[in-house]
Amino acid sequence: MMETFRQMVNHCIRMGLDNNCSTLKRLSLLSYHTLEEYHIQSKYKLTAISQAAGRLSQMKRDIRKGRNPKSPF
């Protein structure tokens, strides 16, 4: 189950990087329906989207402050 969750988070991060978004609302609108291929409860999908949004916003914050950003994956 942890492997499936990790794959869902990485999928959401890819969607966020492709569409240049890091807000929770925008990312959930983009990626929630694409997570239907993972047969898992919806609360885990929402948690994966939340984790991805946090990692993307941290990466953007690091770039803005001039730090070397870590890979979000």
C-alpha positions, 0 to 999 in steps of 0.5 A, spaced: 500 500 500 505 504 501 508 503 494 501 505 491 501 511 495 508 513 493 506 512 486 500 516 487 504 522 490 509 522 484 503 522 479 500 528 482 507 531 482 508 530 475 501 533 474 503 539 478 510 540 474 507 539 467 501 545 469 506 549 473 501 549 479 503 548 487 496 550 490 492 545 493 485 547 490 488 547 483 492 541 483 486 537 486 482 539 480 487 537 475 489 530 478 483 527 482 480 524 476 486 521 474 487 518 480 481 513 479 486 508 476 489 507 483 483 502 486 484 505 493 479 509 498 478 517 496 481 519 503 488 516 500 487 520 494 486 526 497 492 525 502 497 524 496 494 530 493 496 534 499 503 531 500 504 533 492 502 540 493 506 541 499 512 538 496 511 543 490 510 549 494 517 547 498 520 547 491 518 553 489 519 557 496 527 554 495 527 557 488 525 564 490 529 564 496 535 562 492 537 555 495 538 549 491 531 545 491 531 538 492 527 533 487 520 533 489 520 526 487 
